[in-house]
């Protein structure tokens, strides 16, 4: 691997309908998909142009039986998985899936000390590179909704060497920008209480947020919040796909300001391997507040 250790380098969608997910994300994000199954399970790979971006696989049957729902998982590349797993435990995280050989490399599924889930990967296949920050179809931003953003940053800084980043375009102390290897990667903030668990949210770059948001709805997904404008950045929108996995889009908005809707209903459930969580967020379906009051600006 080149230039990816210590960074998010792979993403995986666990879903209940592979064919529907392939069609949905091809339409919304512009990905192509190819079959990468092996004798153990079905697996597909999403690509933006010639570069592979993410994997697609069935949500494990055991998880479904216990109420787990579809979700996106991000993988941080490491050069020594066993040492990284030991460090996770030492720093107060939890290891759900111990180091395991897979078709994409040697991986482990873990949580940070506040129980936000992520994955670790050693020897990712094929070799990865860091995409340009605005390349269409790639993940352009990583956002952690934490129980305690300051404590979360301290963990990730020690775990992966992430650096604190300041910006005049981000005057709010509550939103902590972070870099990996000197490259701005995302932000962390302390979530509102109605989110019962912390989680990572991944933003896919699209050339036109307005058009992509409409494709989300026409394809059977839902707009959870937005589109909202971030000065100096562009437009963002939180979405769920037809199977319920949450993701975000970011990019320009060729049609200018569009109607912004707040969260109507967001539910999730996860339970397997000794881990269980369930919850639902419900709010009035009404125009969202001005985006400047709901989310701090960030500068790339």
C-alpha positions as CSV (number, residue, x, y, z in Angstrom):
1,X,0.0,0.0,0.0
2,X,1.2,3.5,-0.8
3,X,0.2,6.7,1.1
4,X,-2.8,5.2,2.8
5,X,-1.6,3.8,6.2
6,X,-3.4,5.5,9.0
7,X,-6.2,6.8,6.7
8,X,-9.6,5.5,5.7
9,X,-8.8,3.5,2.5
10,X,-11.8,1.2,1.9
11,X,-15.6,1.2,2.5
12,X,-18.1,-1.6,2.6
13,X,-21.8,-1.7,2.4
14,X,-23.6,-4.5,4.2
15,X,-27.0,-4.8,2.8
16,X,-30.1,-7.1,2.4
17,X,-30.5,-6.7,-1.4
18,X,-27.3,-6.8,-3.5
19,X,-28.9,-6.2,-6.9
20,X,-31.0,-3.3,-5.7
21,X,-28.0,-1.7,-4.0
22,X,-25.9,-2.0,-7.1
23,X,-28.6,-0.2,-9.2
24,X,-29.2,2.5,-6.6
25,X,-25.6,3.6,-6.1
26,X,-24.9,3.3,-9.8
27,X,-27.7,5.8,-10.4
28,X,-27.1,8.1,-7.4
29,X,-23.3,8.2,-7.2
30,X,-22.3,7.0,-10.7
31,X,-20.5,3.9,-9.7
32,X,-20.0,0.9,-11.8
33,X,-20.0,-2.6,-10.2
34,X,-18.3,-5.8,-10.9
35,X,-18.6,-9.2,-9.4
36,X,-15.8,-10.2,-7.0
37,X,-17.4,-13.3,-5.4
38,X,-15.4,-16.1,-4.0
39,X,-16.5,-19.6,-2.8
40,X,-17.3,-18.3,0.6
41,X,-19.8,-15.5,-0.2
42,X,-21.1,-13.1,-2.8
43,X,-19.1,-9.9,-3.1
44,X,-19.2,-7.0,-5.5
45,X,-16.9,-4.0,-6.0
46,X,-18.0,-0.4,-6.7
47,X,-15.7,1.6,-8.9
48,X,-15.4,5.3,-9.8
49,X,-13.9,5.2,-13.3
50,X,-11.0,2.8,-13.1
51,X,-10.5,3.1,-9.4
52,X,-12.2,0.7,-6.9
53,X,-13.9,2.6,-4.1
54,X,-16.0,0.2,-2.0
55,X,-17.2,-3.3,-1.5
56,X,-20.8,-4.6,-1.4
57,X,-21.8,-7.8,0.5
58,X,-24.9,-9.4,2.1
59,X,-25.5,-8.5,5.7
60,X,-24.7,-11.7,7.5
61,X,-27.7,-14.0,8.1
62,X,-26.8,-14.3,11.8
63,X,-27.0,-10.5,12.1
64,X,-30.3,-10.3,10.3
65,X,-31.8,-12.9,12.6
66,X,-30.8,-10.8,15.5
67,X,-32.2,-7.6,14.0
68,X,-29.2,-6.0,12.4
69,X,-29.8,-3.5,9.6
70,X,-27.8,-2.4,6.6
71,X,-24.9,0.0,7.1
72,X,-21.7,1.5,5.7
73,X,-18.4,0.6,7.4
74,X,-15.1,2.4,6.8
75,X,-11.7,0.7,6.9
76,X,-8.5,2.4,8.2
77,X,-5.4,0.9,6.6
78,X,-2.7,-0.3,9.1
79,X,0.7,-1.8,8.6
80,X,0.5,-4.3,11.5
81,X,-3.1,-5.5,12.2
82,X,-2.2,-7.5,15.3
83,X,-0.5,-4.5,16.9
84,X,-3.3,-2.2,15.9
85,X,-5.9,-4.6,17.5
86,X,-3.9,-4.7,20.7
87,X,-3.7,-0.9,20.7
88,X,-7.4,-0.7,20.3
89,X,-8.0,-2.8,23.4
90,X,-5.4,-1.0,25.4
91,X,-7.0,2.4,24.6
92,X,-10.4,1.2,25.6
93,X,-12.0,0.1,22.3
94,X,-13.7,-3.2,21.6
95,X,-12.8,-5.9,19.0
96,X,-15.9,-7.5,17.5
97,X,-14.2,-9.5,14.7
98,X,-10.6,-10.4,15.5
99,X,-8.0,-10.4,12.7
100,X,-9.4,-12.5,9.8
101,X,-8.2,-13.3,6.3
102,X,-10.7,-12.1,3.7
103,X,-10.8,-11.5,-0.1
104,X,-9.8,-7.8,0.5
105,X,-7.0,-8.5,2.9
106,X,-6.6,-9.2,6.6
107,X,-9.3,-7.3,8.5
108,X,-10.7,-6.7,12.0
109,X,-14.0,-5.0,13.0
110,X,-13.6,-2.8,16.1
111,X,-15.1,0.1,18.0
112,X,-13.6,3.2,19.6
113,X,-14.0,3.6,23.4
114,X,-17.3,5.4,22.8
115,X,-18.6,2.4,20.7
116,X,-18.5,4.0,17.2
117,X,-17.8,1.1,14.8
118,X,-15.0,1.1,12.2
119,X,-12.8,-1.5,10.6
120,X,-9.0,-2.0,10.2
121,X,-7.3,-3.6,7.2
122,X,-3.8,-4.8,6.6
123,X,-2.6,-5.6,3.0
124,X,-5.7,-4.2,1.2
125,X,-6.2,-5.7,-2.2
126,X,-5.7,-4.2,-4.7
127,X,-3.2,-1.6,-3.5
128,X,-4.8,1.7,-2.7
129,X,-4.1,5.3,-3.3
130,X,-5.6,8.4,-1.7
131,X,-8.1,9.9,-4.1
132,X,-8.3,13.7,-4.8
133,X,-10.4,15.5,-2.2
134,X,-13.1,16.3,-4.8
135,X,-12.9,13.4,-7.2
136,X,-16.4,12.3,-8.2
137,X,-17.5,9.0,-6.8
138,X,-15.0,9.0,-4.0
139,X,-15.4,9.6,-0.3
140,X,-14.5,13.2,0.2
141,X,-15.3,13.6,3.9
142,X,-15.4,11.5,7.1
143,X,-17.5,12.7,10.0
144,X,-17.7,11.2,13.5
145,X,-20.8,12.0,15.6
146,X,-19.2,11.3,19.0
147,X,-20.4,11.1,22.6
148,X,-17.5,13.3,23.5
149,X,-15.6,14.8,20.6
150,X,-12.6,15.9,22.6
151,X,-12.1,12.4,24.1
152,X,-12.7,10.8,20.6
153,X,-10.1,13.0,19.0
154,X,-7.6,12.0,21.8
155,X,-8.2,8.4,21.0
156,X,-7.8,8.6,17.3
157,X,-4.8,10.8,17.6
158,X,-3.0,8.2,19.7
159,X,-4.4,5.3,17.7
160,X,-3.6,6.5,14.2
161,X,-1.6,9.6,14.6
162,X,-4.3,11.9,13.3
163,X,-3.6,15.6,13.7
164,X,-5.8,18.4,14.9
165,X,-6.5,20.9,12.2
166,X,-7.7,24.5,12.6
167,X,-9.4,26.7,10.0
168,X,-10.7,30.2,9.9
169,X,-13.7,28.9,8.0
170,X,-14.5,26.7,11.0
171,X,-14.8,29.1,14.0
172,X,-16.8,26.6,16.1
173,X,-14.8,24.8,18.7
174,X,-17.4,22.1,18.8
175,X,-16.4,20.9,15.3
176,X,-12.9,19.5,15.3
177,X,-11.2,19.1,11.9
178,X,-8.6,16.4,11.7
179,X,-5.9,15.4,9.2
180,X,-4.0,12.3,8.5
181,X,-0.4,12.6,7.1
182,X,-1.0,16.3,6.7
183,X,-4.1,15.8,4.6
184,X,-7.5,17.1,5.8
185,X,-9.8,14.0,6.2
186,X,-12.9,15.1,8.1
187,X,-14.4,16.4,11.3
188,X,-15.7,15.3,14.7
189,X,-18.4,16.8,16.9
190,X,-20.3,15.9,20.0
191,X,-23.6,14.5,18.8
192,X,-27.0,15.7,20.0
193,X,-28.6,13.4,22.7
194,X,-31.3,12.1,20.4
195,X,-28.6,10.0,18.6
196,X,-28.3,7.2,21.1
197,X,-25.0,5.9,19.7
198,X,-22.0,7.5,18.0
199,X,-21.3,6.6,14.4
200,X,-19.1,7.5,11.4
201,X,-20.8,9.1,8.4
202,X,-19.2,9.0,5.0
203,X,-19.7,11.7,2.3
204,X,-19.6,10.6,-1.4
205,X,-18.6,13.3,-3.9
206,X,-21.1,14.0,-6.6
207,X,-21.0,16.7,-9.3
208,X,-24.5,18.0,-8.6
209,X,-26.1,17.5,-5.1
210,X,-29.5,18.7,-6.3
211,X,-29.7,16.1,-9.1
212,X,-28.2,13.3,-6.9
213,X,-30.7,14.0,-4.1
214,X,-33.6,13.7,-6.6
215,X,-32.1,10.4,-7.7
216,X,-32.0,9.2,-4.1
217,X,-35.8,9.8,-3.8
218,X,-36.7,8.4,-7.2
219,X,-34.6,5.4,-6.5
220,X,-36.5,4.6,-3.3
221,X,-34.1,6.2,-0.8
222,X,-34.9,9.0,1.7
223,X,-33.5,12.4,2.3
224,X,-32.9,12.7,6.0
225,X,-31.6,16.3,6.1
226,X,-30.7,18.8,3.4
227,X,-29.5,19.7,1.0
228,X,-27.7,22.3,3.1
229,X,-25.1,24.8,1.9
230,X,-21.7,25.0,3.6
231,X,-20.0,28.3,2.7
232,X,-16.8,27.8,0.9
233,X,-17.4,24.0,0.6
234,X,-20.6,23.4,-1.4
235,X,-23.8,21.5,-0.6
236,X,-24.4,18.4,1.6
237,X,-27.3,16.1,2.1
238,X,-27.9,13.2,4.5
239,X,-29.6,10.2,3.0
240,X,-30.6,6.6,3.5
241,X,-30.7,4.0,0.7
242,X,-33.8,1.9,0.0
243,X,-32.5,-0.8,2.4
244,X,-31.9,1.8,5.2
245,X,-28.1,2.3,5.1
246,X,-27.2,5.9,6.0
247,X,-24.7,7.9,3.9
248,X,-24.1,11.5,2.8
249,X,-23.5,13.4,-0.5
250,X,-21.5,16.5,-1.1
251,X,-20.8,18.7,-4.1
252,X,-22.0,21.7,-6.0
253,X,-25.7,22.5,-6.6
254,X,-26.3,23.7,-10.2
255,X,-29.9,24.6,-9.5
256,X,-29.1,26.8,-6.5
257,X,-31.0,26.6,-3.2
258,X,-33.5,23.8,-3.0
259,X,-36.1,22.8,-0.4
260,X,-34.4,21.5,2.7
261,X,-36.2,18.9,4.8
262,X,-35.3,17.9,8.4
263,X,-35.1,14.3,9.6
264,X,-38.5,12.6,9.3
265,X,-37.6,9.2,10.8
266,X,-34.3,7.4,11.3
267,X,-34.3,3.9,12.7
268,X,-31.5,1.4,13.2
269,X,-30.8,-1.9,14.8
270,X,-27.7,-4.0,15.2
271,X,-27.2,-7.1,17.1
272,X,-24.7,-10.0,16.7
273,X,-21.6,-11.3,18.3
274,X,-22.6,-10.0,21.7
275,X,-23.2,-6.5,20.5
276,X,-26.7,-5.0,20.4
277,X,-28.2,-1.6,19.7
278,X,-31.6,-0.3,18.6
279,X,-33.1,3.2,18.3
280,X,-35.2,5.6,16.3
281,X,-35.0,9.3,15.8
282,X,-38.3,11.1,14.8
283,X,-38.7,14.8,14.0
284,X,-41.2,16.9,12.3
285,X,-41.0,16.9,8.5
286,X,-40.6,20.6,8.1
287,X,-38.0,22.9,6.5
288,X,-34.7,22.6,8.3
289,X,-33.1,25.6,10.0
290,X,-30.7,27.7,8.1
291,X,-27.7,25.5,7.4
292,X,-25.4,28.0,9.1
293,X,-27.1,27.2,12.4
294,X,-27.1,23.4,12.0
295,X,-23.5,22.6,10.9
296,X,-20.3,24.5,11.0
297,X,-18.5,25.4,7.8
298,X,-15.4,23.5,6.9
299,X,-12.6,24.5,4.6
300,X,-10.6,22.0,2.5
